[in-house]
Amino acid sequence: MALSSAWRSVLPLWLLWSAACSRAASGDDNAFPFDIEGSSAVGRQDPPETSEPRVALGRLPPAAEKCNAGFFRTLSGECVPCDCNGNSNECLDGSGYCVHCQRNTTG
């Protein structure tokens, strides 16, 4: 008897939850649109990104903006010498943190 009264309270909630889930999965305003062959979602996709980086006129591409060995690029864009106390000749751009240090030292 107690089991049947428990099902009477759980069953409507379960049916309501399953109905809400099936409506959300079938609607076009779904939060998670799936690309299904032949669906209208395929026509709404964004154009593919090009693999070529866009560079403003007068600026070098990012690969060409490297500093020479022993220097690092600051956030302002200038090349500054690494300060690694002679234990390394490489440091990270932006921070100047020394890498590949010798004699058990760190940056």
N, C-alpha and C positions, 0 to 999 in steps of 0.2 A: 504494500500500500504506500509506504513512504517513497519507494522507488518511482512509482507512477506520478506522485505529486512533484517529485524533483524534475522529472522529464517535462511535466507541464510548464514549469517555469524556465527550463533551459531551451526547450524546443523553439519557442517563438524568437528568442534571442539568436539562436543559431540560424534560423530561417531569415531573419532580418539581416544578419551579417553576410550570409551567402548571397542574398539578393543585392545588397549594396556592392559587394565585390564583383558580381557579374555585370552590373550596370557600369561600374568604373572601367572594367576591362573592355567593354564593347563601345564606349563612347569615343567620339573624335576629340573631345576635350580632355583626354586622358593625360595624367601627369607623366606617364612613361610611354610615349608613342613608339611603336615597333614598326620597323620597315618591313612590310609584308608585300611580296611581289603582287603588283596590280592594284595596290591601295593608293589612296590619294596622298598618303604621307610621303611617298617617294617624290612627288612633284614639289613638295615644300622644303626639300633639303637645301642647305646653304651650298653655294658653289664651292668646289674644292680649292684648298689653299694652294698657291703656287710654291714651288720649291725654291724659287729665286728670292733672296731677301730684298726688301725695298730699301733703297738708300736715298737720302735726301741729296739734292744737288750740292756739290761742294764738300761732301763728306766722303771719307773712305769707307769701304765695307768693313764690318767688324773684324774679319780675319786679318785685314791689313793694319789694324790699329794695335799691333803688338809692340811692346817695348823690347829693347835689346836685352841680352843676357845681363844680369846684375841690376836690372831696373824693374820697377813695377808701375802699373797705371793706377793713379789715384782716382777717386770718385769724380774729381773735377776734370779728368782726362789727361793730365800731364804725367810724364814719365819721371819717376823719382828713384834714386839709387836705393838698393836693398841695404838694410842695416843688419847684417848677420854676423858681425864680429869676425869675419874671415872664415866662418865655418860652413858657408854655403854661398853659392852664386845665383840662387833661385829663390824668388818669393812670389806669393800669390797676389794677383791684381786686386785692387780695391782695399786690401788690408795690409799688405807688405809682410805678412806672416812668412817666415823663412821655412823652406821645405828642403828635403834631402840634405839635412845638416850632418856634419861629420863630427867625430870625437865625442859621441854620446851626448850631443847637445840638441836642443829643440828650439824652434822659432821664437 
